Amino acid sequence: MFARMNPFNGQMELTGIDYVIQSRPPVYADVDYAVPMLWIDDSNDALWVLLRVSAGVGYWLLLGTVDPYSYGTEADETLVTEASETMILQ
């Protein structure tokens, strides 16, 4: 969530979508979040969004994945993360 100053009334406002970072993908029992909520699965490099909670079931949509790969073959080169062609929209 982002904070910004409203230039018309001088008040601080919170804008944007909340997010949570976990080391696993969300499951249907992950319902204690506001809709929409972004879920960053840092162990699988995936991004999910909570679309709905109904009767104790969370409906999560996989927005995409990122494929980290080594740029070059030298041991001292940095790891680069780039969006891959394996992006999944369900």
Sequence and secondary structure as in RCSB ss.txt:
>XXXX:A:sequence
MFARMNPFNGQMELTGIDYVIQSRPPVYADVDYAVPMLWIDDSNDALWVLLRVSAGVGYWLLLGTVDPYSYGTEA
DETLVTEASETMILQ
>XXXX:A:secstr
 EEEE TTT  EEEES EEEEESS   TT   S SSEEEEETTTTEEEEEEEEETTEEEEEEEEEEEEEESSS T
TS EEEEE TT    
